[in-house]
Every structure is written in C-alpha cells, then in structure tokens.
C-alpha cells in the first residue's frame, strides 16, 4: 500500500507563543525565601516606579501589578514555580564561573516576571531588569525565556542601575543550527516581544556564516533602533561590500520566502511544524536600485564570493551615541586599571573628517590620565584625515571618547561587560 506524501507547503504562519507576545524572565531563586511576601515593598522601593493597582488570582497563583514607569503603564505578572535550568543554557554561556554554574544547575525554584513591552522597548526591558534585581537581589542569574539567554545578575544590576538604556543587541539573540555537511541556519529570538518579526538566514554555511551573523545582528538592531515602521520588501541600506557596493537587504515572511528555496534541507517546511512558524522572516538582498523598485529579491548567497573582502556593516547613530554615553559613564574603570602599568588600555575617539560634518572613529593607546584629560597614541592610519597619522600623540578630553577596551591578564573588558571585574 502506498501512502500519499503530505504536502507541507500549505503550512501557514501560526499565532505568537506566550514568550513572543510578552517578555518572560525567570529569576532563579537562591533560597526558600517567601518572595511574594516581600515583593510589593521591593517594587515600591524602585526609583521612578509607581504601583497603581494590584490583584492576586488564587486559581493561578499569579500576582498582577499595574505599574507606571517613564509615563507608560504596564501590567506585570509574577508567579513562583519549580524550576530546572535546561542543560542547553549551561552549555552556551561563558560568563559564569564554574562554581556559579554548579549552583545554577542545583536551582529548584524561580520567580517568573512577565510583561508586554511598550513602544520604547529598551525602556521596557530596563524596567523588567529593575524588577528582577530589586525583588531577588541575591539571585545569580535571570533566564530570559523570550531571547533564550541566561543573564548574569551582575550584568543585570549594572544595566538596571545605569542612566543609559540597554543596547538593542541585548534584547535578542542569534542562534545557529549546523548540520554535518556544514550548512547553517541562523535565526533570532527576542524580536517578537519588541513588536517586530524574528529574522533568519537560511542556506548559510560555515565559511561565511560569521558575516551572515553580523548582517543579521545589524538588521535586528536597526529595526529596534529605527523610529519608524519597516515592512516586508522594504529596502534597508545596512552596509557596504568592497568598492563601495551597497548592501541593501529586505525580509520576507517565512511562509512566502520558502518558495524561493524548493530544495532547502535545513529550515524547510518540515523543520517548522512545531516551531519557527510564527512571526519570522527570511532575509534577502536587493542587488541594485531597479531590483528594489521592482521588489525582485535575491538570496544572501548572491554575495558569497565577496564576503571575504571585509564588508562594512553599519552601526546606527542611536547605538553609536549609546556606546559613547556608556563609555563615559563607566570611565572610572579605565582610571582604576590605568594605574596598573602591566594593563594595556585602548580608547576609541571620534575625529572630525576633513571637509565633512562627520567623524571617523579611531583607536588610540592610552598613555596617561590627568583629571578630565588623557594622552593617547594613534594606533592606525586614518582614512580621511590628512593631518593625523599612526604614532601621533595628543591630549584629549573624556568627552571625546566613543569606546574603550581594557586588556587584563585574563579578560578583554569593554563598557558593556565591566561586570566581569566585579567580585
């Protein structure tokens, strides 16, 4: 007897999962403390957060708080549950010490905090961090279920307390599925809670997947940072290939996009029966202006021969300013480690480009700090500044900084991971 093969091409986009509709944090509990008893006073202690209402559902055990934060109203749910950290999360993290990982593996309880994000998704994410670190200050970690990321509590505390909003990169992750024949399927987690589509690159491979990863990361961040709606098939100028060839990308919903990949072996219809079948889109290219006008899409593989030429992927103006503000806010770490003569510190400075109203961001080696000024040596030859050359030494103001790196014996530290220096 022969059975007719099921036609999977009729699969359609499914409704969002709960962790895509709202942002879900599971705060790992270090002891048997009755967290719910002390929860409301701890929320009330958070600067800028006002409780407008509360209710407790006895049948579900969920406490709901109506909160106002930065002129936006939120309904946040809290509940306790038993917990076991999946082995997957322990394998993928490099930001915990071995003894911390052992404690995380033994954790049996968690406090779930879930909330829908408002239009300012970075503000919403920072609020959720504030709730987590203030309600369970002794926790080692937060499992961000929406982005499938394990967050160190030290990082969460620094980010929650900062005057600078989190980076768009903090709100989503990129995962790679790799087959034995080195085919790669890249896809994001966390963008749906930001009112966006998740993003994918299919038919990638180990040779170029790092460049594809960077492209995916840049596009996800762009969609968060841009202050306007971007739709499927809209062209997005995200970078440049060699010889100033623009990289213009777009995205197409998966149920339509897979028609362009009839022989796809990874990320195909079969792989989407039980997942990756909600609001997620595959990235394509527009190879020229005419293609963009006519909505003629091309696969990412169209540029496979050019990725090795070190393409330039843009960083948004929003992210550039955020990085600068964070570098200045956390400059105290540079001051501290500059006293150690065995520690090398590099500082990135924005220099005004000749005859243009923009800046070239260039790395310098820190030589000396005096008050709010520092002396540094230029480490590279500028592209568009004729009076500056590699080896030049000058004095600068702290306000000139756009980024910095501290090289210790064991770590490479930047403004985003300085929590690694905390005991």
Beta strands, then each sheet from edge to edge (+ up, - down):
strand 1: 23-28
strand 2: 49-57
strand 3: 62-69
strand 4: 72-82
strand 5: 109-115
strand 6: 141-144
strand 7: 149-152
strand 8: 173-178
strand 9: 183-189
strand 10: 198-205
strand 11: 236-240
strand 12: 246-253
strand 13: 280-286
strand 14: 312-313
strand 15: 344-352
strand 16: 359-370
strand 17: 373-378
strand 18: 393-397
strand 19: 401-407
strand 20: 412-414
sheet 1: 2+ 3- 4+ 5- 1+ 6- 7+
sheet 2: 8+ 9- 10+ 13+ 12- 11+ 14-
sheet 3: 18+ 17- 16+ 15- 19+ 20-
end
